[in-house]
Amino acid sequence: MPRYDCDGKVALITGGAQGIGLGLAEALLARGARVALVDINGDAAAATAARLGQGRAIGLGADVTDRQAIDVAVQETVKRLGGVDIAVANAGIAPVPSSVRIMPESEFERVVEVNLLGVYRTVAAAMDEVVARRGQLVLISSVYAFVNGLLNSPYAVAKAGVEQLGRALRVELAVHGTGVTVGYFGFVDTKMVQDAFEVTRRRTGRDAGENLPAFMLKRITPRQAGEALAQGIERRRPRVIAPRWWAIGSALRGVLGPATDYLGTRVPQIRDSVRDAEAAGPSVPAGGKSAVGSGPHGIATSTEDEPATIRRSQ
């Protein structure tokens, strides 16, 4: 496909009030686009849009698990900005690090509901608009699509599903002149990642990334992630991987995956991490019932001190 000019285009971005979504919005605005920031916290989306200013950004509240709400956000974007050329399914949450054995079912299912079905619902709601304008769909996956999801399994399950959805859509929509980009990121210095590391440290006394080499833990900024995505949209790339060295892991997943899985069952430090996470117990109240609900700032909270799921926007 030819290079895609973002000037004058309209982008709808879920999870757009902060993190990667905001970083992308800023990059697209710099290229002459207009943006609709969609977030579960409508007030935060509106405030962020007002800060970006100059009439080229609007903020809308919508929960990506609610198809009707996403439909309304798309319709409002069309009404106020004239259409949707680029739809970015970015909103997501992370679980409190835990093994599948002790993780509450409601927490596992909620992460998959937001991170996979929320992406599907966003794409489904915006697809006709984007296809009619021969635009771009952008689905945010993760390097967890191809690395072991140790203590983060629902997130990895969802992100692997997002990758497969993006691959299928890219082939299916090519006949309509519509591009599809899948974004894969390592550690981006967002509130979600910061909270995940802090909760792990508080619950287990361990750093979340202590089993990984130091270079894998180097974080990029949301602005860097957004710029990488904007360049991928302009070039209609099928994949955007950042930091770039993670592309090696993707290319060699058929070899590295089985090898790391094997080592993970035998390295004492990793086994200790699992034991410590299980000893900390599930993130549910003493009564044993998961109490996941939407907090005032888009944080899905339990009745304990820490969130049952980390955050509602990547």
Stockholm file with secondary structure:
# STOCKHOLM 1.0

chainA/1-314         MPRYDCDGKVALITGGAQGIGLGLAEALLARGARVALVDINGDAAAATAARLGQGRAIGLGADVTDRQAIDVAVQETVKRLGGVDIAVANAGIAPVPSSVRIMPESEFERVVEVNLLGVYRTVAAAMDEVVARRGQLVLISSVYAFVNGLLNSPYAVAKAGVEQLGRALRVELAVHGTGVTVGYFGFVDTKMVQDAFEVTRRRTGRDAGENLPAFMLKRITPRQAGEALAQGIERRRPRVIAPRWWAIGSALRGVLGPATDYLGTRVPQIRDSVRDAEAAGPSVPAGGKSAVGSGPHGIATSTEDEPATIRRSQ
#=GR chainA/1-314 SS CCCCCCTTCEEEEETTTSHHHHHHHHHHHHTTCEEEEEESSHHHHHHHHHHHCTTSEEEEECCTTCHHHHHHHHHHHHHHHSCCSEEEECCCCCBCSCCTTTSCHHHHHHHHIIIIIHHHHHHHHHHHHHHHTTCEEEEECCGGGTSCCTTCHHHHHHHHHHHHHHHHHHHHHHTTTCEEEEEEESCBCSHHHHHHHHHHHHHHSSCTTTTSCGGGGCCBCHHHHHHHHHHHHHTTCSEEEESTTHHHHHHTHHHHHHHHHHHHTTCHHHHHHHHHHHHHCCSSCTTSCCCCEECTTSCEECSSSSCSBCCSCC
#=GC SS_cons         CCCCCCTTCEEEEETTTSHHHHHHHHHHHHTTCEEEEEESSHHHHHHHHHHHCTTSEEEEECCTTCHHHHHHHHHHHHHHHSCCSEEEECCCCCBCSCCTTTSCHHHHHHHHIIIIIHHHHHHHHHHHHHHHTTCEEEEECCGGGTSCCTTCHHHHHHHHHHHHHHHHHHHHHHTTTCEEEEEEESCBCSHHHHHHHHHHHHHHSSCTTTTSCGGGGCCBCHHHHHHHHHHHHHTTCSEEEESTTHHHHHHTHHHHHHHHHHHHTTCHHHHHHHHHHHHHCCSSCTTSCCCCEECTTSCEECSSSSCSBCCSCC
//
